[in-house]
Amino acid sequence: MFDLEKKARQAIFITPNFQEIMSQKITEELLKILVCPLCKNELFFDEKNNELICLQSKLAYKIKDGIPIMLIDEARKIEE
């Protein structure tokens, strides 16, 4: 492992606000490129529930530690 890489990894773990950084909301740039893995339609960010919502397939994808979990099997079905 390179010294720089090692220092970067250490910096991540000693940063006091690491969890805060990772739990920030999804950026607009990321939202523009993400699509529903089932139907390939656009997603909407639900800040209240911290989920990405697909209106066509009626699925909600959780965001854990700032990372969208884009697995159909782990998505929550949205009821009307």
Stockholm file with secondary structure:
# STOCKHOLM 1.0

chainA/1-80         MFDLEKKARQAIFITPNFQEIMSQKITEELLKILVCPLCKNELFFDEKNNELICLQSKLAYKIKDGIPIMLIDEARKIEE
#=GR chainA/1-80 SS CCHHHHHHHHHHHHCTTHHHHHTSCCCHHHHHHCBCTTTCCBCEEETTTTEEEETTTTEEEEEETTEECCCGGGCEECCC
#=GC SS_cons        CCHHHHHHHHHHHHCTTHHHHHTSCCCHHHHHHCBCTTTCCBCEEETTTTEEEETTTTEEEEEETTEECCCGGGCEECCC
//
